[in-house]
């Protein structure tokens, strides 16, 4: 059953209703005393000139619209009306972009309450033309629907919609009348001709009219909750129509209402829905099941009745395997009711009444699927209360249940989850345990098979299973941190590396906020590993070590990791930002331990982080950790009587699993027509053009991006204007050519290009940037790209 094209059907239905009623009831704007309407010289000139004249004007349609909009705000009504008609002429003769249509619409809306009737009439006509333009425009941003809905609501109030559902003229609220010359005047009905339009439509003798009326009823339902409820009563009556096309369109309208969350099923409607579930027509049954998978059933008895009828339909039509998917959807949407089913089924499985339980019966399979659906619902309490016997019997029906769940989770992951809930060995996460003689950890040989198994079993993982794996990984990290002093540092590295590999596998099979959170956790574990290495260096007093394990290099890596967590993700909640701030506190303490407590630069950064933590916890919704509170006390006392190394030991990593609407900020850089086999040519001493394609993800207008190009010791930064990128708030892209000026005097060279972003978060290390480059710290948003050039002789 296809979803109805909402706005197109809305506009056509509204237009047909208006045209059918105009003969009997004239437009209120056409009533009353006539006004003198002057000629339309400018509008006529525009229409006569056609599109070519419009596009050939110096400023195009935008300049004409700006000029006419300015005239429409004049003091003379004839000029205002003429300006509105001119705007309409511009829209008719030009291929106007979206901004022009919106400007015309805003100008018309502002004059709908003008004191001159001619101006009001011109504004209504212009609004109608704007709506038609939006309906026919194929916008890439997909916002045309919402704009048309807004325009429609500005022309038609909720009262008019409600009046269209009742033949009886609705009396206005007497309390809303106005007072003229000391006497209260009752309000007038704006559109009395709207009375009962849809009632007449669904009662029409032609089934095509009834079908159109049902379609419009469903399309308009999302505009008003009260209208949707009254429209539902009319649509339920159409279920008994003699024509199959009308019944199918009625179900399509109800599906449309359910999709937008404006379908509220009551007990008086249930008998109709239940009857359609066992209808003789397969299309009717299928359409009804799809609606049932979306609606909310407020009472347990309604839920049980729906499940019973679905099972009855399954027993009669066992070839319709999609019923199992509907049972899963209904059960998932009503987790508390499904938990009740699961408890009763567990008793029936444990003590079958006939002495034998046949799992292949459609009823048992259906009830098992409903019971399993609780694990995928939003009811966290009932997820833990599913009896273990349900999962043990579900293993034998794994294929059927996997088909019913569909792409929510793959079969291997489902089996892993069932085994986990029943205690059957399938995939166990071994945590390190502290023993008398040291620490027992896994070897790389033990880890590798589990990672390979993870690759196969984490494709399309459901969020429930993903978060269970994440919690297990976090527990491993916390226990490893606790025993890090008694373990060999190599073992600690292996455990943390294993946890990061498992997180990356999960992240590669996840998307949206879940994928962003898993990527964030990988960054967090990088920071934890750097902290472990730095603490070990301090413990062994290896402050003068050289190489990758030197404290200075480790501190720089930690600082970079914190900057990435702070600047490469959008949509932080408070808990996650507090975690990042605590890491920043620790990094600044490391800095103080290296340069001393007299370093004003590090103290200023520490003060900034402490102030941010106070701001995050000011309303009492979050609390500072013991570590943060002790750092704040020491800072207020200028670290008098506080040992920095003692404060460092107070830190304990505890990642949160509440990530909200987290998004990853990223960029991609590509070079056009260039590779080692196809190098671009250049002339020594002259600038060279670099042709690039740049795409940005979740970059805001406040971010400052630079293109960094490096050749040898020469570094050039070019600022990127975000206004030159096309797209939306989530994805922007552009193709551009950027010159590089410091070409070397060589036969060939390789240019390394990378996108970087200024990071407002202060770093521990001191960075010196050139005057023509980024200010402060930066982070790399894209991988570094090699561009190849070969010298050509000057002609």
N, C-alpha and C positions, 0 to 999 in steps of 0.2 A: 504494500500500500504506500504510494508515494505521498510525501508531505506536500500539502497544497502550497503553491507559490503565494505567500501571504499578501504581500503588498500589491502585487499585480491584481490578484483577485479582489482585494479590498477596494482598489481604485475602480475596477470595472464594475463591481457590485454597487458601489456608491453612485457611480455615474449612471448605471441603468436604473437604479431606484429614483435618482433625481429626474431623469428624463421621463420615466413612466408617470411620475407624479406632477410634473410641471404643467401638464395640460389642465389638470383639475385644481391645482393649487399654485398660483404664481409665486415666484421668488419674492420674499419680503423686501429685498433690495429694489425690486422693480415697482413696488407699491408706493402710494403717496404722491405728493405733488411732483410734477416733472421739473427738471432743472435744465437750464440752458447749457448744452455741451458744445464748446467751440469746435472748430475744425481741428484736424490732426495733421498740421503741416509736417512736423518733424517725423511723426510715426509713418506718414504716407511716404515721405522721402526715403526713410530707411527700408520700408517694405519694397518700394520700387527699385531701390538700388540693389537689393538682394544681398546675398552673403558676400559676394565679392567686394562690394562697397564697404561692408562692415569690416571685413578682414583687411581691407586696404587702407583703412584709416590709420593715422600716425600712431595712435596708442592701442588700436584694436578695440574689442568690445569692453575690455576692462576700463579704458579711459572714458568711453562713452557712458558706461554705467556709473562711474564715479561722478561725472559731471551731472548726469540726470538725478542721481541721488542727492546731490547738493541742491539742485533746483527744487526737489520734492520737499525740502525743508523750508521753503520760502513762505512769505506771509500771504500770498495771493492764492485762493483756492483753485482758480483756473490754471495757474502755473503748476500747482501741485498735481492736479489731475492730468495735465499735459505731460508732466515728467513721468508719471506712472505709466501712461500709455506709450511713451517713448521707451521706457524700460521693457515693456512687453514686446515692442517692435524689435528691440535689440535681441531679445531671446528668440524671437521667431526667425530672424534673418541671419543669426550668427551661430556657429557651433560653440556655444558658450561653455567654458570650463566650470567645474564645481564651485569655485569661489565666486564667480559671477552670479550663478543661480542663487547661492546663499545670500549674497548681498542684496539681490533684487527681492528675495523673500523677506529679509529683515526689514527692508525699506517699506514693503507693502504691509507687513504686520504692524509696523509703527503708525500707519495711517488708517487702520481699520476703525478707529474711534474718532476719526476726523469729524468736525462739525458739519462739513459740506458733504451732501449726499453723493455728488458726482465723484468726489475723491474716494469715498468709501466704496463706491461701485467699481472704480478703476483698481482699487487695491485688492478687492475680492477676485477680479478677473486675473490680476497679475499673480496672485497666490495659486490659483488653479493652473495657470501656465507653468509656474515653477514646479508644481507637483507632477505635471506631465513630463517635464524635462528630467526630473529625478527618476521617474519610472523607466524612461527609455535609456537613461545613461548607464553605461556598463562601467561603473566605478571599480577601480582595483582595491579600494579600501573597504568595500562592503558595508559602508555606512548609509547608503541610500535608503534602505528600509526604515531605519530609525528616523531619518529626516522626514520622510514622507508621513510616517505615523504622527510626528510632532505637528506637521502642517495640518493633517487631517483633524487632530484634536483641537487645534486653534480655530477651526471652522465649525466643528461639530462637538457640542458639549456632551457630557454624560447624560444629561436630561434628554437630549434629542435621541440618543441611542436607546434609552429606556422607553421613550415614547414609541419608537419603532416596533417594540415588542407587544404593545397593548393597543387594542382598537379603541378603548376608552381614553378620551383625552385626559391626560394627567393634569390635575389642578395645580397651579403654582403655589408655592409657600406664601401665604398672605403676609407673613412677617417680613418678607423681603421687598415689599413695595416701597415706592418713593413718596416724598411729601412735596407737593406743589401748591404754592399759595396757601399754606396752612392746612391743606386737605391731603389725606393719605390716599394715594392712587395705587390700586393693585397692579402687580407686574403683568406684563403681557407675555403670551406664549410666543416664542421666537419662531418655531416651526410647527404649527398645528398640522401641517400636511404630512408630517412624519408618522402620524398615529397609525399603528398597525401595519406598517409596510411589510414587515417580515411575516406577520401572521397571515396577511393576504397571500404572500408568496408561497408559504408552505401549504396553503389550502387551494392553490391554483389547480385547474383541471389538467394542465400540461405538466408532464413529469420533468421536462427540461427546466421549467420555472421553479418547481419544487427543489430540484437538484441545485440550481443556482442559489436559491434562498438558503439552503442548508450550508452550502460552501461559504457564503458571506457571513452567516451566523458564527461559524467557527473561526473565520479570519478576524472578525472584529472582537472576539471574546477577550483577547489579551489586553485590550484597551481599558477595560473596566471590570473589576471583580463582581460588582453587583449585576452588571449586564451579563457576564458569563454565567452566573447562577440562574438568572431568568431564561437565558438562551438555552441552558441545559434542559430545562423543563420542556421547551418546545422541541428540541432535538430528540429527546427520549420518546416523545409521541410519534416521531417520524420513523421509529424502528419498526412499526407495524405497517408501513407503506407497502402497497401491492407491487411496486416496481423495484426490482433488485438494484438498479442504478441509484435510485434515491436512497435506499438503505445503505449501500456501500459509501455513498457520498456523506451520509450522516455519520457513519463510523469514521470516515476520514476527518470530518470536522471535529469529532470527539477526540481523535488521536492528536489533532492539531492543538486542541485545548489542553490535553494532558501534557504535551511536549512543553508548553509554556507554563505549566503548573497552575492552570486556572480551571481544572476539572476536579470538582469535589463530589465524590460519589456518596450518596446517602442510602439508607436502608430501603427507601421506597424505589430506588433505581435498581437495586441488586437483582430483583427477579427478572428484569429485562435483560441485564447483562448475562445472567446465568442461563437464561433461555437461549441467547445467541451463541453461547459456547458449545451447545449441542445442536445447532441449526443444521438442516440438511445440506445447506450450501457451504462448500469448503472455503470459499472466499470470505463469507460472512464469519465463519468460525475463526479463520486466521486473523482477520482485522480486529475482531473482538479480543483475541488473546493478546495482540500487541498493545491494545489500550490497557488491558488488565495488568500488563507488565510495568506500566508507568504510574498508575493511580495509587493513591493512599487509601487504604481501608481502615477506618477509624476504630472498628470494633472487632474483637476476636471472633465472634460468631460469623461476621461477614467474611473474614479471612478463611475460616474453616469451610464455609459454604463454597467459596471460590475454589479452594483446593480440592474439595470433594467432587465438584462438577468437572474440573479439569481432569481428575483421575477417571471419572466416568467417560469423558470424551476420549481419553487415551485408550481405555479398554475397548471402546467401539471402533476407534480409528487408530490402531497401533502403527499404521504406516506414517502417521503424522508425528515424527520424532521431534519436531520443533516444540511440542508441548513440554518436553523436559526442560528446554531453555526458558520457557515462560514460567514454569514452576520454580526454577532457580531465581529468576528475576523477582517474582512475587515474594518468595521467601527472603531474599536479600533485602528487599525494601521494607520488610516487616520483621526485623530480627527478633524482637521480643515475642511475637506470636509464633515464629518458627521455632524458637527455643522451647515453647510449650509442646509443639509437635514432636520435637526431638526427645523430650523426656518421656512422653507416652510411647513413642516408638521403641525407646530403649527397654521399657518394661515389656513390650510385646515381643521383642527379640529375645529377651532373657527367659520369658515364660510364655511361649506360643500357646494359644488356646487349643489348637487342634493337634498339639504334640509335635508338629513339624513346621518349620519356617522355610518357605520357598522364596529365595531372594530374587528369582527371575520373574516373579509376579509384577505386573505393571504398577500395582498399588504400592508394594514395598519399595520398588525402585524410585517411584515418585516421592514417597515420604522420606527416603534417604537423601535425595537431592535437596528437598526442602530443609532437612535438618542440617546438611552440610553448608547450606547457604548462610547460616548464622555466622560462620567463620569469616565471611566476606562482607558482613553488614557493618554499619557504623555503631552498633550496640556493643561497646567494649566489655561490658559486664557479662553479657550472655555468651560471649565468645569463649570464656573460660569455663562455662558451665555445661558445655556439650558433653554428654556421657562418652567415655572412651569406647564403649561397645559400638557406637555409631561409626567411628572411624575404622575400627577393625573389620566391620562388615562392608564398609565402603570400599576397602581395598579390592575386594573380589569383583566390584562393579566399577573399577577405575575407568575403563574405556567409556562406558555409558555416561558416567559423571563428568568426565573430561569433555565429551562432546556437548553435554548440556551447558557447561560453564563457558565453552567457546574459547575465545582468545584472551579471556581474563587471566588465565594461567596455563602453562603447558603441562603435559601429562607427567613428565619427570618431576617437576617441581611439586605437583599435586601429590604424587606418591611420596615424595620426601616429607611433605607436611603431614600426611596420614601416618606415616611411620613414626614421625616425631611425637604425634599426639598419642600413639598407642605404645610407645616405648620400644618399637622394633628397630634394630640397628639399620641405619641407611646412610646417614651422613652425620657424624658426631664431631663437634668442635672441642678439641682437647685444650684445656686451659692449664697453664703452668701452675704447679703446686709447690709450695715451700716444704722441703724435707730437712731432716736433721743434718744431712751431709751436703746440702747444697740445693740446687734447683733442677727439677726434671723438666726438660723442654723437648720440643719436636725437632727433628733434623730436617734438612732440606729434602732428603729422600722421602721422608714421611709426608712432607707438605705438598710436593709436586703432584702426586696422584689426586689429592683432594682438590687442587686448583683445576686440574684437567676435568674432573667431574663437575666442578662448579661451572665451568664454561658451558657444558652441555645442559645443565639443569637450571640455569638462570635466565634462559631466553623468555622474554615476555613475562617476567615475574610479576605477580600481583603484589600490590603495596603491602598487604598483610605479611606475606612471606618475606618480602624484602626487609621490612622493618624488624622482623624477628631475627634475620641474619645480622642486621646492623647492630641490634642490641647485644647479640652474642659477641660480635667483634669488639664493641665498646667494653663489655665485661672483661674480655681478654686484655685489652689495653690497660684498664684500671688495675687488674691484678698484676700485670707485668710491671707497671709503675711501682706498685707497692713492694715488690721483691727485687727491684732492679739492683740494689746494693749487694745482695747476696748471690746474684747470678753473674755469669760471665757476660761481658758486654757484647760478645759475638752472638750469644744466645738471645739477648734482648733485641739486637738488631734483626735477627732472623724472624722473631715473633712479630715485631712491628712491620717488617717488610711483607710478611705473609698477610697480615691484616690489611695492608694497603693494596696488595694484589687482589684480594677478595673484594675489597671495596670498588676497585677499578672494574672488575668483572661485572659487579652489580650495576655500576654506573653506566657501563656500555650497553646494558640491556634495559635501561630506564630512561625516561624522558621527563620533561617539565620540571616541576618543583622537586620531585623525588630525585631526578638525575642531578639537579643543581646541588641538592643537599649532600648526596654521595660524593660529588666532586669536592665540595667544601670539606667534608670529613677527611678526604685524602690530604688536602692541604693542612688540616689540623694535625693529622698523624705525622706529616713531615716536620711540623713545628715541634711536636713532642719528641721525635727522634733527635732533632738538633739540641733540644734542651737536655736530654739524657747525655749526649756527647759532651756538652759544655760542662754539666755538673761533674761528669767523670774527669774532665780535664782539670777542673778546680780541685777535685778531691785528690788527684795525683800530683797537683801543683805543676802541671805541664804548660805553664803560661808562656813559655818560650819555644814551644813546638812549632815546627814549620810544616808546610804541606796542607792537605785537605782537612786534617784534624786539628789545626791550630785554632785557638779560641777566637782570634779575629775573623778568620774565614767562616767559622761556624756561626759566630754572632751576626755576620753579614747575611748568611743564608737564612737564619732565623728571622732577621728583620725583613728580608724579601718575602718570606712565607707569610708573615703577618700582614704585610702590605697587600699581598694578593688576596688574602681572606677579607680584608677591609674594603678593597676597591674593585675586586673582580666579581662581586656578587651584589645584587640589588634585592630589596624587599626583606631586609633583616628584621626579625622580631627582637625584642629586648634581650631575651635569654641568649641568643646567638651573639649579639653585639657585646654583651657583658663578657662572654667567653673570650672574644677577640681582645677586649680591653685588658683582661687579666693576663693574657699572653704578652700584651704590650707592657704591662707593669713589670713582668718578669724580665723581659728583654732590656728594659731600662735599668733594672737592678743589676743585671749583668754588666751593663755599660758603666754604672757607678763603681762596681767592683774592679773594673779595669782602669778607669781614669780618675777615680776618687770622688768623694762626695762634694768637692768644691767645683765640679763641672757645671757651669750655669746652663749650658745647652741641654745636657741630659736632665737636669733638675726641672728645667722649663717643660720638657716633654713629659716628664713624670707628673708634673702638676697638671698639665693639660688632660692626661689620661684620668687622673683622680677626679677632676672636675666633671669629666664626661660620665664616669661611673656614678657620681653623686646625682647628676641630672637624670640618669636612667632609673635610679632607685628612689627618686624624690617622692613619688606618689605612693610608695609602699607596696606596689605590685610585685616588686622584685627586692631581694635582699643581697647585700654585699657578702661575699664569702669571708671566712675567717682570714684567709690570706690577704684579701683586699683591705679589710679593716685594719690589720696590723701594719700594712704598708702605709696606710693613711696616717695612723698614729705616729709612725716613725718619721714620716715626712713633716708632719706638723711640729715635731720635736727636733727638726733639723738633724735627725738620725743620731741624736745624743742618747747614749745608753742602749742603742740598738745595733746589733751585729748583722751586717748585710747577708753573710753566709747563713746565719740562722733563719733570716727571713726567706731566703731562697728555698729552704727545706720545707716551708709551709705550703708551697704550691702543690696542688693535686689536680691532674686533668680529669674533667668529668663532662664530656660532650653531651649536649642536649639532643633529644630526638624530636623536638618540636620545631619544625622549620618553616611553617606557614607557607607564604607564597614566594619562596626564594627563587631568584632567577640568576642565570650565569651571564656575566658580561664578557663578550668575546669578540674577536675580529678575525677576518681571513684576508690574506694578501696574495694576489696572483699577478704574475707578469705575463704580458701578451707576447707571443711569437718570439720566445727567447729560451734557449737551452744550450747545453755544451756543444751540441752539434749545429746549432743555429744561432750563433752569436750576433749581437747587434754591432753595427759599425760606428766609429767615432773618429774625430780629428783631434790630434793632440793639442792641448791648450784651449780647446773650445768646449763649452758646456754640452752635455749629452742628455737626450730626452729619454726618460724611463716611463714606458707605457704600463699602467697598473690598473687592475680591477680590485676594488676594495669593498668588502661587505662587513657590516657592523651589526651586532646583536645586543639588544637591550641597552644601547647607549643613550643617555639622556642629553638634553640640550646644555646642561651645566658642565658636562665633561669636556676636557681639553685634550685633543688628540694630536699627535705629531707623527710624521713619517721620518724615521731615522735611517740615514744612508751612510755607510762606512766604506771607505777605500783606504786600506793601509792605516795611517794615523789620522787621516782626514775624516771628520764627522760633520755631517750636515743635517740639520733638523728643519723640516718644513711643516708649518702649522696647517691643519686640515679644517676647513670651514664646513661645519655640519650642515649648513643651509644648502650646500651644493649636492647633498645626498638625497636621493629619492627613496620612497618607501614609507613605513609607518614607525610607531614608537618601538616596535619589537625588532624589525629588520630594516636596515638602510643599506643602500649600495650605490656605487657610482664608478664610472670609468674615467680615468684622469691621466694626464701626461705631466710629469714633474721633472724639471731640469736638475741635473747635478753639475755643479760648477767646478769642483776641484778634480778634474780629470788628470791622471798622471801622465808623465812623458814616458810611455811604455808601449810595447807592441800590443799588449792586451792586459786586461785587468778584470777582476771580479768584484762587483759591488754587492754588499750585503745590506738588504733593506728589511725594516721591521717597523710595525706599528707600536707606538708607546703611548701611555696615558699619564698625565700628571696625577700624582697621588697626594691628596691633602693631608693624609696621615703622615706624621713626622717619622723619619727613620733614625735609627741609632747611630749609624755612620754619617759622616759629614760628606756631602756631595757638592762638588763645584760644577755648575753648569755655565755654559757660555751665554753671552747676552742675547744671542739669537736663538736660543733653544728653550726647552722646558725649564720652569722654575721649580726648585725643590726636588723631591723624590719622584721617580717614575716607575711604572711597571710595564712589562712587555705584554701586549694583548695578542700578538700573533707570533707564529714561528718565524725565525729569520730566513729570508729568501735570498738566494744567490741569483744575480743578474750578470750575464757574461757579455763582454765587449771586446772587439778586436779593432785595431787601428787600421785606417785606410789612408792612402796617400792623398795629400791635398792637390786638387786639380789646378 
